[in-house]
């Protein structure tokens, strides 16, 4: 049984593509900082939403056609790994990925691929 795969068209705007790649690389290179920033932004967003101006923005955003596209970006770049809770310093998907890799039968081949990409 094969797993479903999502494929995206490659006719995207080069500037937008570069921006998304930079965001993804920053998240992967600095997960602890990204987790802290995400937690802070979520907390501040919730506080702002409780103000009259924030409530108006929340209502506008809820009706916006951009939100589904933002959700797609969010999920595709791996942002779902970050949590609002400040108790999680490192996103769990890093630890899960390490355990999964350590359990792989072909760990040497896996490491060879990763290290070859760095050269």
C-alpha atoms as one frame of an Amber mdcrd trajectory, in Angstrom:
protein
   0.000   0.000   0.000   1.465   3.344  -0.982   1.225   6.511   1.055  -0.449
   9.577  -0.474   1.990  12.301  -1.455   1.330  15.999  -1.902   3.115  17.521
  -4.891   3.269  21.237  -5.600   3.687  22.931  -8.975   7.108  24.494  -9.481
   5.977  27.672 -11.255   6.252  29.773  -8.099   7.596  33.302  -7.776  11.388
  33.000  -7.218  11.393  35.708  -4.522   8.600  34.020  -2.591  10.331  30.654
  -2.963  13.569  32.105  -1.629  11.754  33.639   1.334  10.011  30.371   2.231
  13.292  28.445   1.936  15.006  30.964   4.219  12.246  30.642   6.814  12.429
  26.846   6.712  16.229  26.853   7.010  16.116  29.280   9.939  13.587  27.091
  11.739  15.679  23.963  11.234  18.987  25.603  12.150  17.673  27.395  15.228
  14.801  25.310  16.631  15.201  26.473  20.220  15.087  30.135  19.198  12.162
  29.410  16.870  10.300  27.672  19.696  10.893  30.632  22.017   9.802  33.135
  19.352   6.703  31.108  18.529   5.725  30.844  22.188   6.195  34.580  22.702
   4.245  35.487  19.539   1.374  33.180  20.479   1.162  34.662  23.977   1.281
  38.236  22.674  -1.281  37.407  19.980  -3.714  36.075  22.556  -3.245  39.193
  24.702  -3.766  41.469  21.696  -6.907  39.536  20.710  -8.428  40.501  24.068
  -8.194  44.228  23.252 -10.834  45.995  21.110  -8.335  46.489  18.259  -7.181
  42.877  18.555 -10.746  41.577  18.527 -11.418  43.525  15.315  -8.277  42.048
  13.704  -9.207  38.551  14.872 -12.619  38.908  13.236 -11.095  40.189   9.963
  -8.520  37.417   9.887 -11.120  34.723  10.569 -12.996  35.814   7.431  -9.871
  36.234   5.296  -9.203  34.120   2.209  -5.497  34.218   3.085  -5.846  32.039
   6.190  -6.099  28.714   4.264  -2.918  29.617   2.344  -1.162  30.523   5.590
  -2.234  27.172   7.063  -0.756  25.366   4.043   2.544  27.232   4.478   2.457
  26.578   8.227   1.985  22.851   7.796   4.317  22.441   4.802   7.294  24.167
   6.431   6.970  22.127   9.604   5.722  24.913  11.816   3.249  22.558  13.471
   6.222  21.206  15.437   6.337  24.370  17.527   4.042  24.736  20.531   2.654
  27.640  22.474   3.787  26.064  25.738   7.068  27.473  27.007   7.846  24.172
  28.755   8.951  22.650  25.444  12.412  23.995  24.730  13.146  21.790  21.711
  10.350  20.704  19.378   9.642  16.989  19.877   9.971  16.200  16.180  13.762
  16.631  16.497  13.935  13.977  19.211  11.473  11.743  17.360  13.564  12.095
  14.203  16.743  11.131  16.057  15.086   8.069  17.615  13.638   7.063  14.249
  17.037   7.448  12.551  18.768   5.514  15.330  16.258   2.694  14.826  16.838
   2.492  11.070  18.512  -0.648   9.780  20.574   1.307   7.263  21.846   4.026
   9.596  25.296   4.105   7.976  23.799   4.737   4.524  21.490   7.354   6.004
  24.375   9.179   7.662  26.457   8.938   4.468  23.667  10.690   2.543  23.338
  13.453   5.105  27.068  14.048   5.346  27.470  13.986   1.540  24.968  16.844
   1.239  27.123  19.012   3.482  30.120  18.785   1.141
